[in-house]
């Protein structure tokens, strides 16, 4: 009987260890996914900021080119 109890106890401990390892791995995967999502989101934001800046700067006239009002 003591052998059976000991085997059951060892099995229970091994199962607890395995489950705690699974939890740690799951948390690590969640953190990695969150970091990837944040990097992707920031990359998209930067891309949009550069597009907006390009649109905002594009209509500005060059200093070297004379304006039509200056020609007359």
For each residue, the residues with C-beta under 8 A, 3 or more apart:
1: 4 5
2: 5 6
3: 6 7
4: 1 7 8
5: 1 2 8 9
6: 2 3 9 10
7: 3 4 10 11
8: 4 5 11 12
9: 5 6 12 13
10: 6 7 13 14
11: 7 8 14 15
12: 8 9 15 16
13: 9 10 16 17
14: 10 11 17 18
15: 11 12 18 19
16: 12 13 19 20
17: 13 14 20 21
18: 14 15 21 22
19: 15 16 22 23
20: 16 17 23 24
21: 17 18 24 25
22: 18 19 25 26
23: 19 20 26 27
24: 20 21 27 28
25: 21 22 28 29
26: 22 23 29 30
27: 23 24 30 31
28: 24 25 31 32
29: 25 26 32 33
30: 26 27 33 34
31: 27 28 34 35
32: 28 29 35 36
33: 29 30 36 37
34: 30 31 37 38
35: 31 32 38 39
36: 32 33 39 40
37: 33 34 40 41
38: 34 35 41 42
39: 35 36 42 43
40: 36 37 43 44
41: 37 38 44 45
42: 38 39 45 46
43: 39 40 46 47
44: 40 41 47 48
45: 41 42 48 49
46: 42 43 49 50
47: 43 44 50 51
48: 44 45 51 52
49: 45 46 52 53
50: 46 47 53 54
51: 47 48 54 55
52: 48 49 55 56
53: 49 50 56 57
54: 50 51 57 58
55: 51 52 58
56: 52 53 59
57: 53 54 60
58: 54 55
59: 56
60: 57
61: 65 67
62: 65
63:
64:
65: 61 62
66: 70 71
67: 61 70 71
68: 71 72
69: 72
70: 66 67
71: 66 67 68
72: 68 69
